[in-house]
Amino acid sequence: MSLLQRILLLFTAVAIIAAVSSQPLVENNVPTAQQSGNDLNFYLLEQVYAMKPKLQALESKTKEMELDLAIKKEQIEALQNRKEFRCESGVVGRYVDAKPLPSWPYTRRVTFQTQFEAKPTVTYGLYYLDSVSTTNLRVSAEVTNVFKTGFQVQLNTWADTQLYAAKIRWMACGK
């Protein structure tokens, strides 16, 4: 019998004793005393049977809560043991505001401030673009050779495109 069941049984017994003690028993009258004893037994049995579904529901709820607690403990442990996820970002590119125009392609190695534990995911987008207005605008941006320590960027033009500047913004995220 669980502690909860014992406590409920004790409270029930106290309630029954309080209810029975409020009714006077006649000691001289044996049939009345015997009748009161039978009524008490019957009343106690009714109370015990009435508590049985409640106890089963409480036991079921307790098991459910224990399972939830075990799951939460596992989740907390997993969070405590995980490595820190972080992101680092920056801008890279070339800018010249006078002639002669810079030559393309532009290739640059970007080094992270702090090395990642595993190869991070790098996202990037064209951030700044300045071209000669009399030529077509054709630009490609590519990130390659991603490692734990950094990556490589290449900005390029083709055909008759003439650029003063091209830059990308990048973000690397990982452990």
RAZI-V552474 format. One record per run of one state. SS is the DSSP state (helix for helix, strand for strand, loop for the rest). FROM is the first residue (numbers start at 1). TO is the last residue. If there is no record, write none. Layout:
# RAZI-V552474
((SS | FROM | TO) (SS | FROM | TO))
This chain:
# RAZI-V552474
((loop | 1 | 2) (helix | 3 | 21) (loop | 22 | 29) (helix | 30 | 81) (loop | 82 | 85) (strand | 86 | 95) (loop | 96 | 105) (strand | 106 | 111) (loop | 112 | 120) (strand | 121 | 131) (loop | 132 | 138) (strand | 139 | 144) (loop | 145 | 149) (strand | 150 | 157) (loop | 158 | 162) (strand | 163 | 174) (loop | 175 | 175))
